């Protein structure tokens, strides 16, 4: 199944911002698009680089090893070998806007695939 990496852009238009306190929470306007889902919290410095990458800004290397997306959850291994996960959010925002559930799933999957692509790019950047 092919995922349109740009589909989410029609629904989440603002700049991504890392929450001031929660390392695994990324906001897009007044909607948080990712949220923490595990006991192990993401590394703040790595998440800052991920958000820069998502915003197509200049970024440095960060570690998001073996990252993958499955059913609205992103999983990866951090630089300490910890398995970390966080949720792709926005379901309520999308469906309360009158978007049919099947399209909302595609939008979430598109955002998840985009984040995985950004994780790969920032991980592959030279240190």
PAROLUM-197039 format. One record per atom (N, C-alpha, C): residue number from 1; atom name; x, y, z. Coordinates in Angstrom, 1 decimal. Example, Ala and Ser with C-alpha at 12.3 -4.5 7.8 and 13.67 -1.06 7.14 Angstrom:
BEGIN
+-----+----+--------+--------+--------+
!   i ! at !      u !      v !      w !
+-----+----+--------+--------+--------+
!   1 !  N !   13.2 !   -5.7 !    7.8 !
!   1 ! CA !   12.3 !   -4.5 !    7.8 !
!   1 !  C !   13.2 !   -3.3 !    7.8 !
!   2 !  N !   12.8 !   -2.2 !    7.1 !
!   2 ! CA !   13.7 !   -1.1 !    7.1 !
!   2 !  C !   12.9 !    0.0 !    7.9 !
+-----+----+--------+--------+--------+
END
This chain:
BEGIN
+-----+----+--------+--------+--------+
!   i ! at !      u !      v !      w !
+-----+----+--------+--------+--------+
!   1 !  N !    0.8 !   -1.2 !    0.0 !
!   1 ! CA !    0.0 !    0.0 !    0.0 !
!   1 !  C !    0.9 !    1.2 !    0.0 !
!   2 !  N !    0.6 !    2.1 !   -0.9 !
!   2 ! CA !    1.4 !    3.4 !   -1.0 !
!   2 !  C !    0.7 !    4.5 !   -0.2 !
!   3 !  N !    1.5 !    5.2 !    0.5 !
!   3 ! CA !    1.0 !    6.3 !    1.4 !
!   3 !  C !    1.5 !    7.6 !    0.8 !
!   4 !  N !    0.5 !    8.5 !    0.6 !
!   4 ! CA !    0.8 !    9.9 !    0.1 !
!   4 !  C !    1.5 !   10.7 !    1.3 !
!   5 !  N !    2.7 !   11.0 !    1.2 !
!   5 ! CA !    3.5 !   11.7 !    2.2 !
!   5 !  C !    3.0 !   13.1 !    2.4 !
!   6 !  N !    2.3 !   13.6 !    1.4 !
!   6 ! CA !    1.9 !   15.0 !    1.5 !
!   6 !  C !    0.4 !   15.2 !    1.9 !
!   7 !  N !   -0.4 !   14.2 !    2.0 !
!   7 ! CA !   -1.8 !   14.3 !    2.3 !
!   7 !  C !   -2.0 !   15.1 !    3.6 !
!   8 !  N !   -1.3 !   14.8 !    4.6 !
!   8 ! CA !   -1.4 !   15.5 !    5.9 !
!   8 !  C !   -1.3 !   17.0 !    5.8 !
!   9 !  N !   -0.6 !   17.5 !    4.8 !
!   9 ! CA !   -0.3 !   19.0 !    4.7 !
!   9 !  C !   -1.6 !   19.8 !    4.4 !
!  10 !  N !   -2.6 !   19.1 !    3.9 !
!  10 ! CA !   -3.9 !   19.8 !    3.7 !
!  10 !  C !   -4.7 !   20.0 !    4.9 !
!  11 !  N !   -4.3 !   19.4 !    6.0 !
!  11 ! CA !   -5.1 !   19.4 !    7.3 !
!  11 !  C !   -4.3 !   20.0 !    8.5 !
!  12 !  N !   -3.0 !   19.8 !    8.5 !
!  12 ! CA !   -2.1 !   20.3 !    9.5 !
!  12 !  C !   -1.2 !   21.3 !    8.9 !
!  13 !  N !   -1.6 !   22.6 !    8.9 !
!  13 ! CA !   -0.9 !   23.6 !    8.1 !
!  13 !  C !    0.1 !   24.4 !    8.9 !
!  14 !  N !    0.0 !   24.5 !   10.2 !
!  14 ! CA !    0.9 !   25.3 !   10.9 !
!  14 !  C !    2.3 !   24.7 !   11.1 !
!  15 !  N !    3.2 !   25.5 !   11.6 !
!  15 ! CA !    4.6 !   25.0 !   11.9 !
!  15 !  C !    4.5 !   24.0 !   13.1 !
!  16 !  N !    5.3 !   23.0 !   13.1 !
!  16 ! CA !    5.4 !   22.0 !   14.2 !
!  16 !  C !    6.3 !   22.7 !   15.3 !
!  17 !  N !    5.8 !   22.4 !   16.5 !
!  17 ! CA !    6.6 !   22.9 !   17.7 !
!  17 !  C !    6.6 !   21.8 !   18.7 !
!  18 !  N !    7.8 !   21.7 !   19.3 !
!  18 ! CA !    8.0 !   20.8 !   20.4 !
!  18 !  C !    7.4 !   21.4 !   21.7 !
!  19 !  N !    6.7 !   20.6 !   22.5 !
!  19 ! CA !    6.1 !   21.1 !   23.7 !
!  19 !  C !    7.2 !   21.6 !   24.6 !
!  20 !  N !    6.9 !   22.6 !   25.4 !
!  20 ! CA !    7.9 !   23.2 !   26.3 !
!  20 !  C !    8.3 !   22.2 !   27.4 !
!  21 !  N !    7.4 !   21.3 !   27.8 !
!  21 ! CA !    7.7 !   20.4 !   28.9 !
!  21 !  C !    7.8 !   18.9 !   28.6 !
!  22 !  N !    7.0 !   18.5 !   27.6 !
!  22 ! CA !    6.9 !   17.1 !   27.3 !
!  22 !  C !    7.7 !   16.8 !   26.0 !
!  23 !  N !    8.7 !   16.0 !   26.1 !
!  23 ! CA !    9.6 !   15.7 !   25.0 !
!  23 !  C !    9.0 !   15.0 !   23.8 !
!  24 !  N !    8.0 !   14.3 !   24.0 !
!  24 ! CA !    7.4 !   13.5 !   23.0 !
!  24 !  C !    6.1 !   14.1 !   22.5 !
!  25 !  N !    5.8 !   15.4 !   22.8 !
!  25 ! CA !    4.6 !   16.0 !   22.3 !
!  25 !  C !    4.9 !   17.1 !   21.4 !
!  26 !  N !    4.5 !   16.9 !   20.1 !
!  26 ! CA !    4.7 !   17.9 !   19.1 !
!  26 !  C !    3.3 !   18.5 !   18.7 !
!  27 !  N !    3.3 !   19.8 !   18.7 !
!  27 ! CA !    2.1 !   20.6 !   18.4 !
!  27 !  C !    2.1 !   21.1 !   16.9 !
!  28 !  N !    1.0 !   21.2 !   16.4 !
!  28 ! CA !    0.8 !   21.9 !   15.0 !
!  28 !  C !   -0.4 !   22.8 !   15.2 !
!  29 !  N !   -0.1 !   24.1 !   15.4 !
!  29 ! CA !   -1.1 !   25.0 !   15.7 !
!  29 !  C !   -1.7 !   24.7 !   17.1 !
!  30 !  N !   -3.0 !   24.6 !   17.2 !
!  30 ! CA !   -3.6 !   24.3 !   18.5 !
!  30 !  C !   -3.9 !   22.8 !   18.7 !
!  31 !  N !   -3.4 !   22.0 !   17.8 !
!  31 ! CA !   -3.6 !   20.5 !   17.8 !
!  31 !  C !   -2.3 !   19.8 !   18.1 !
!  32 !  N !   -2.2 !   18.9 !   19.0 !
!  32 ! CA !   -1.0 !   18.1 !   19.1 !
!  32 !  C !   -1.1 !   16.9 !   18.2 !
!  33 !  N !   -0.1 !   16.7 !   17.5 !
!  33 ! CA !   -0.1 !   15.7 !   16.4 !
!  33 !  C !    0.6 !   14.4 !   16.9 !
!  34 !  N !    1.5 !   14.5 !   17.9 !
!  34 ! CA !    2.1 !   13.3 !   18.5 !
!  34 !  C !    2.0 !   13.5 !   20.0 !
!  35 !  N !    1.9 !   12.4 !   20.6 !
!  35 ! CA !    1.9 !   12.4 !   22.1 !
!  35 !  C !    2.6 !   11.1 !   22.6 !
!  36 !  N !    3.0 !   11.2 !   23.9 !
!  36 ! CA !    3.8 !   10.2 !   24.5 !
!  36 !  C !    2.9 !    8.9 !   24.7 !
!  37 !  N !    3.5 !    7.8 !   24.5 !
!  37 ! CA !    2.7 !    6.5 !   24.6 !
!  37 !  C !    3.5 !    5.5 !   25.5 !
!  38 !  N !    4.6 !    5.9 !   26.1 !
!  38 ! CA !    5.4 !    4.9 !   26.7 !
!  38 !  C !    6.1 !    5.5 !   28.0 !
!  39 !  N !    6.6 !    4.6 !   28.8 !
!  39 ! CA !    7.3 !    5.0 !   30.0 !
!  39 !  C !    8.6 !    5.7 !   29.8 !
!  40 !  N !    9.3 !    5.3 !   28.7 !
!  40 ! CA !   10.6 !    5.9 !   28.3 !
!  40 !  C !   10.3 !    7.1 !   27.5 !
!  41 !  N !   10.8 !    8.3 !   27.9 !
!  41 ! CA !   10.5 !    9.5 !   27.2 !
!  41 !  C !   11.6 !    9.8 !   26.2 !
!  42 !  N !   11.2 !   10.4 !   25.1 !
!  42 ! CA !   12.1 !   10.7 !   24.0 !
!  42 !  C !   13.2 !   11.7 !   24.5 !
!  43 !  N !   14.4 !   11.6 !   23.9 !
!  43 ! CA !   15.5 !   12.6 !   24.3 !
!  43 !  C !   15.1 !   13.9 !   23.7 !
!  44 !  N !   15.2 !   15.0 !   24.5 !
!  44 ! CA !   14.8 !   16.3 !   24.1 !
!  44 !  C !   15.6 !   16.8 !   22.9 !
!  45 !  N !   16.9 !   16.7 !   23.0 !
!  45 ! CA !   17.8 !   17.2 !   21.9 !
!  45 !  C !   17.4 !   16.5 !   20.6 !
!  46 !  N !   17.2 !   15.2 !   20.6 !
!  46 ! CA !   16.9 !   14.5 !   19.4 !
!  46 !  C !   15.5 !   15.0 !   18.9 !
!  47 !  N !   14.5 !   15.2 !   19.8 !
!  47 ! CA !   13.2 !   15.6 !   19.3 !
!  47 !  C !   13.3 !   17.0 !   18.8 !
!  48 !  N !   14.1 !   17.9 !   19.3 !
!  48 ! CA !   14.3 !   19.2 !   18.7 !
!  48 !  C !   14.8 !   19.1 !   17.3 !
!  49 !  N !   15.7 !   18.2 !   17.0 !
!  49 ! CA !   16.2 !   18.1 !   15.7 !
!  49 !  C !   15.2 !   17.5 !   14.8 !
!  50 !  N !   14.4 !   16.5 !   15.3 !
!  50 ! CA !   13.3 !   16.0 !   14.5 !
!  50 !  C !   12.3 !   17.1 !   14.1 !
!  51 !  N !   11.9 !   17.9 !   15.0 !
!  51 ! CA !   10.9 !   19.0 !   14.7 !
!  51 !  C !   11.5 !   20.0 !   13.7 !
!  52 !  N !   12.8 !   20.3 !   13.8 !
!  52 ! CA !   13.4 !   21.1 !   12.7 !
!  52 !  C !   13.3 !   20.4 !   11.4 !
!  53 !  N !   13.6 !   19.1 !   11.4 !
!  53 ! CA !   13.5 !   18.4 !   10.1 !
!  53 !  C !   12.1 !   18.4 !    9.6 !
!  54 !  N !   11.1 !   18.2 !   10.4 !
!  54 ! CA !    9.7 !   18.2 !   10.0 !
!  54 !  C !    9.3 !   19.6 !    9.5 !
!  55 !  N !    9.9 !   20.7 !   10.0 !
!  55 ! CA !    9.6 !   22.0 !    9.5 !
!  55 !  C !   10.5 !   22.4 !    8.3 !
!  56 !  N !   11.3 !   21.5 !    7.8 !
!  56 ! CA !   12.2 !   21.7 !    6.7 !
!  56 !  C !   13.2 !   22.8 !    7.0 !
!  57 !  N !   13.7 !   22.8 !    8.3 !
!  57 ! CA !   14.7 !   23.8 !    8.7 !
!  57 !  C !   16.0 !   23.0 !    8.8 !
!  58 !  N !   17.1 !   23.8 !    8.9 !
!  58 ! CA !   18.4 !   23.2 !    9.1 !
!  58 !  C !   18.4 !   22.4 !   10.4 !
!  59 !  N !   19.0 !   21.2 !   10.3 !
!  59 ! CA !   19.0 !   20.3 !   11.5 !
!  59 !  C !   20.3 !   19.6 !   11.6 !
!  60 !  N !   20.6 !   19.0 !   12.8 !
!  60 ! CA !   21.8 !   18.3 !   13.1 !
!  60 !  C !   21.4 !   16.8 !   13.3 !
!  61 !  N !   22.4 !   16.0 !   13.4 !
!  61 ! CA !   22.2 !   14.5 !   13.6 !
!  61 !  C !   21.4 !   14.3 !   14.9 !
!  62 !  N !   20.6 !   13.3 !   14.9 !
!  62 ! CA !   19.9 !   12.7 !   16.1 !
!  62 !  C !   19.7 !   11.3 !   15.9 !
!  63 !  N !   19.3 !   10.5 !   16.9 !
!  63 ! CA !   19.2 !    9.1 !   16.8 !
!  63 !  C !   17.8 !    8.6 !   16.9 !
!  64 !  N !   17.3 !    8.1 !   15.9 !
!  64 ! CA !   16.0 !    7.4 !   15.8 !
!  64 !  C !   16.2 !    6.2 !   15.0 !
!  65 !  N !   16.8 !    5.2 !   15.7 !
!  65 ! CA !   17.2 !    3.9 !   15.0 !
!  65 !  C !   16.0 !    3.0 !   14.8 !
!  66 !  N !   16.0 !    2.3 !   13.7 !
!  66 ! CA !   15.0 !    1.3 !   13.4 !
!  66 !  C !   13.6 !    1.8 !   13.5 !
!  67 !  N !   13.3 !    3.1 !   13.1 !
!  67 ! CA !   12.0 !    3.7 !   13.3 !
!  67 !  C !   11.0 !    3.1 !   12.3 !
!  68 !  N !    9.8 !    2.8 !   12.8 !
!  68 ! CA !    8.7 !    2.4 !   12.0 !
!  68 !  C !    7.4 !    2.8 !   12.5 !
!  69 !  N !    6.4 !    2.8 !   11.7 !
!  69 ! CA !    5.1 !    3.3 !   12.0 !
!  69 !  C !    4.1 !    2.1 !   11.9 !
!  70 !  N !    3.2 !    2.0 !   12.8 !
!  70 ! CA !    2.2 !    0.9 !   12.8 !
!  70 !  C !    0.9 !    1.3 !   13.5 !
!  71 !  N !   -0.2 !    1.4 !   12.8 !
!  71 ! CA !   -1.5 !    1.7 !   13.4 !
!  71 !  C !   -1.5 !    2.9 !   14.4 !
!  72 !  N !   -1.0 !    4.0 !   13.9 !
!  72 ! CA !   -1.0 !    5.3 !   14.6 !
!  72 !  C !    0.0 !    5.4 !   15.7 !
!  73 !  N !    1.0 !    4.5 !   15.7 !
!  73 ! CA !    2.1 !    4.6 !   16.7 !
!  73 !  C !    3.4 !    4.5 !   16.0 !
!  74 !  N !    4.4 !    5.4 !   16.4 !
!  74 ! CA !    5.7 !    5.3 !   15.9 !
!  74 !  C !    6.6 !    4.7 !   16.9 !
!  75 !  N !    7.5 !    3.8 !   16.5 !
!  75 ! CA !    8.4 !    3.1 !   17.4 !
!  75 !  C !    9.8 !    3.4 !   16.9 !
!  76 !  N !   10.8 !    3.5 !   17.8 !
!  76 ! CA !   12.2 !    3.6 !   17.4 !
!  76 !  C !   13.0 !    3.2 !   18.6 !
!  77 !  N !   14.3 !    3.0 !   18.3 !
!  77 ! CA !   15.3 !    2.8 !   19.4 !
!  77 !  C !   16.1 !    4.1 !   19.5 !
!  78 !  N !   16.3 !    4.6 !   20.7 !
!  78 ! CA !   17.0 !    5.8 !   20.9 !
!  78 !  C !   18.5 !    5.5 !   21.1 !
!  79 !  N !   19.3 !    6.5 !   21.3 !
!  79 ! CA !   20.8 !    6.4 !   21.3 !
!  79 !  C !   21.3 !    5.5 !   22.5 !
!  80 !  N !   20.4 !    5.3 !   23.5 !
!  80 ! CA !   20.8 !    4.4 !   24.6 !
!  80 !  C !   20.2 !    3.0 !   24.4 !
!  81 !  N !   19.6 !    2.7 !   23.3 !
!  81 ! CA !   19.1 !    1.4 !   23.0 !
!  81 !  C !   17.7 !    1.2 !   23.6 !
!  82 !  N !   17.1 !    2.2 !   24.1 !
!  82 ! CA !   15.7 !    2.1 !   24.6 !
!  82 !  C !   14.7 !    2.1 !   23.5 !
!  83 !  N !   13.7 !    1.2 !   23.6 !
!  83 ! CA !   12.6 !    1.2 !   22.7 !
!  83 !  C !   11.6 !    2.3 !   23.1 !
!  84 !  N !   11.4 !    3.3 !   22.2 !
!  84 ! CA !   10.5 !    4.4 !   22.5 !
!  84 !  C !    9.4 !    4.4 !   21.5 !
!  85 !  N !    8.2 !    4.8 !   22.0 !
!  85 ! CA !    7.1 !    4.9 !   21.1 !
!  85 !  C !    6.3 !    6.2 !   21.4 !
!  86 !  N !    5.6 !    6.7 !   20.4 !
!  86 ! CA !    4.6 !    7.8 !   20.6 !
!  86 !  C !    3.5 !    7.7 !   19.6 !
!  87 !  N !    2.4 !    8.3 !   19.9 !
!  87 ! CA !    1.2 !    8.2 !   19.1 !
!  87 !  C !    1.1 !    9.3 !   18.1 !
!  88 !  N !    0.5 !    9.0 !   17.0 !
!  88 ! CA !    0.1 !   10.0 !   16.0 !
!  88 !  C !   -1.3 !   10.4 !   16.4 !
!  89 !  N !   -1.5 !   11.7 !   16.7 !
!  89 ! CA !   -2.8 !   12.2 !   17.2 !
!  89 !  C !   -3.5 !   12.9 !   16.1 !
!  90 !  N !   -4.5 !   13.6 !   16.5 !
!  90 ! CA !   -5.3 !   14.5 !   15.6 !
!  90 !  C !   -6.6 !   13.8 !   15.1 !
!  91 !  N !   -6.9 !   12.6 !   15.6 !
!  91 ! CA !   -8.1 !   11.9 !   15.2 !
!  91 !  C !   -9.3 !   12.7 !   15.5 !
!  92 !  N !   -9.4 !   13.2 !   16.7 !
!  92 ! CA !  -10.6 !   14.0 !   17.1 !
!  92 !  C !  -10.7 !   15.3 !   16.3 !
!  93 !  N !   -9.6 !   15.9 !   16.1 !
!  93 ! CA !   -9.6 !   17.2 !   15.3 !
!  93 !  C !  -10.1 !   16.9 !   13.9 !
!  94 !  N !   -9.6 !   15.8 !   13.3 !
!  94 ! CA !  -10.0 !   15.5 !   11.9 !
!  94 !  C !  -11.4 !   15.1 !   11.8 !
!  95 !  N !  -11.9 !   14.1 !   12.6 !
!  95 ! CA !  -13.2 !   13.6 !   12.5 !
!  95 !  C !  -14.3 !   14.6 !   13.0 !
!  96 !  N !  -13.9 !   15.5 !   13.9 !
!  96 ! CA !  -14.9 !   16.5 !   14.4 !
!  96 !  C !  -15.0 !   17.6 !   13.3 !
!  97 !  N !  -14.1 !   17.7 !   12.4 !
!  97 ! CA !  -14.2 !   18.6 !   11.3 !
!  97 !  C !  -15.0 !   18.1 !   10.1 !
!  98 !  N !  -15.6 !   16.9 !   10.3 !
!  98 ! CA !  -16.5 !   16.3 !    9.3 !
!  98 !  C !  -15.8 !   15.5 !    8.3 !
!  99 !  N !  -14.5 !   15.1 !    8.5 !
!  99 ! CA !  -13.8 !   14.3 !    7.6 !
!  99 !  C !  -14.2 !   12.8 !    7.9 !
! 100 !  N !  -14.5 !   12.1 !    6.9 !
! 100 ! CA !  -14.9 !   10.7 !    7.1 !
! 100 !  C !  -13.7 !    9.9 !    7.7 !
! 101 !  N !  -14.1 !    8.9 !    8.5 !
! 101 ! CA !  -13.1 !    8.1 !    9.2 !
! 101 !  C !  -12.0 !    7.5 !    8.2 !
! 102 !  N !  -12.4 !    7.0 !    7.1 !
! 102 ! CA !  -11.5 !    6.3 !    6.2 !
! 102 !  C !  -10.4 !    7.3 !    5.7 !
! 103 !  N !  -10.8 !    8.6 !    5.4 !
! 103 ! CA !   -9.9 !    9.6 !    5.1 !
! 103 !  C !   -9.0 !   10.0 !    6.2 !
! 104 !  N !   -9.6 !   10.1 !    7.4 !
! 104 ! CA !   -8.9 !   10.5 !    8.6 !
! 104 !  C !   -7.7 !    9.5 !    8.9 !
! 105 !  N !   -8.0 !    8.2 !    8.6 !
! 105 ! CA !   -7.0 !    7.2 !    8.8 !
! 105 !  C !   -5.8 !    7.4 !    7.8 !
! 106 !  N !   -6.2 !    7.8 !    6.5 !
! 106 ! CA !   -5.2 !    8.0 !    5.5 !
! 106 !  C !   -4.3 !    9.3 !    5.9 !
! 107 !  N !   -5.0 !   10.3 !    6.5 !
! 107 ! CA !   -4.3 !   11.5 !    6.9 !
! 107 !  C !   -3.3 !   11.2 !    8.0 !
! 108 !  N !   -3.7 !   10.4 !    9.0 !
! 108 ! CA !   -2.8 !   10.0 !   10.1 !
! 108 !  C !   -1.7 !    9.2 !    9.6 !
! 109 !  N !   -2.0 !    8.2 !    8.7 !
! 109 ! CA !   -0.9 !    7.4 !    8.1 !
! 109 !  C !    0.1 !    8.2 !    7.3 !
! 110 !  N !   -0.4 !    9.2 !    6.6 !
! 110 ! CA !    0.4 !   10.1 !    5.9 !
! 110 !  C !    1.4 !   10.9 !    6.8 !
! 111 !  N !    0.8 !   11.4 !    7.9 !
! 111 ! CA !    1.7 !   12.1 !    8.9 !
! 111 !  C !    2.7 !   11.2 !    9.5 !
! 112 !  N !    2.3 !   10.0 !    9.8 !
! 112 ! CA !    3.2 !    9.0 !   10.4 !
! 112 !  C !    4.3 !    8.6 !    9.5 !
! 113 !  N !    4.0 !    8.4 !    8.2 !
! 113 ! CA !    5.0 !    8.1 !    7.2 !
! 113 !  C !    6.0 !    9.3 !    7.0 !
! 114 !  N !    5.4 !   10.5 !    7.1 !
! 114 ! CA !    6.3 !   11.7 !    6.9 !
! 114 !  C !    7.2 !   11.8 !    8.1 !
! 115 !  N !    6.8 !   11.5 !    9.3 !
! 115 ! CA !    7.6 !   11.6 !   10.5 !
! 115 !  C !    8.7 !   10.5 !   10.4 !
! 116 !  N !    8.4 !    9.3 !   10.0 !
! 116 ! CA !    9.4 !    8.3 !    9.8 !
! 116 !  C !   10.4 !    8.7 !    8.8 !
! 117 !  N !   10.0 !    9.3 !    7.7 !
! 117 ! CA !   11.0 !    9.8 !    6.7 !
! 117 !  C !   11.9 !   10.9 !    7.4 !
! 118 !  N !   11.3 !   11.8 !    8.2 !
! 118 ! CA !   12.1 !   12.8 !    8.8 !
! 118 !  C !   13.1 !   12.1 !    9.8 !
! 119 !  N !   12.6 !   11.1 !   10.6 !
! 119 ! CA !   13.5 !   10.4 !   11.5 !
! 119 !  C !   14.7 !    9.8 !   10.8 !
! 120 !  N !   14.4 !    9.2 !    9.6 !
! 120 ! CA !   15.4 !    8.5 !    8.9 !
! 120 !  C !   16.4 !    9.6 !    8.4 !
! 121 !  N !   15.9 !   10.7 !    7.9 !
! 121 ! CA !   16.9 !   11.8 !    7.4 !
! 121 !  C !   17.8 !   12.3 !    8.5 !
! 122 !  N !   17.2 !   12.6 !    9.7 !
! 122 ! CA !   18.0 !   13.1 !   10.8 !
! 122 !  C !   19.0 !   12.1 !   11.3 !
! 123 !  N !   18.6 !   10.8 !   11.3 !
! 123 ! CA !   19.5 !    9.8 !   11.8 !
! 123 !  C !   20.7 !    9.6 !   10.8 !
! 124 !  N !   20.4 !    9.7 !    9.6 !
! 124 ! CA !   21.4 !    9.5 !    8.5 !
! 124 !  C !   22.3 !   10.7 !    8.4 !
! 125 !  N !   22.0 !   11.8 !    8.9 !
! 125 ! CA !   22.8 !   13.0 !    8.8 !
! 125 !  C !   24.2 !   12.7 !    9.5 !
! 126 !  N !   25.2 !   13.2 !    8.9 !
! 126 ! CA !   26.6 !   13.0 !    9.5 !
! 126 !  C !   26.7 !   13.7 !   10.8 !
! 127 !  N !   27.4 !   13.1 !   11.8 !
! 127 ! CA !   27.5 !   13.7 !   13.1 !
! 127 !  C !   28.6 !   14.8 !   13.0 !
+-----+----+--------+--------+--------+
END
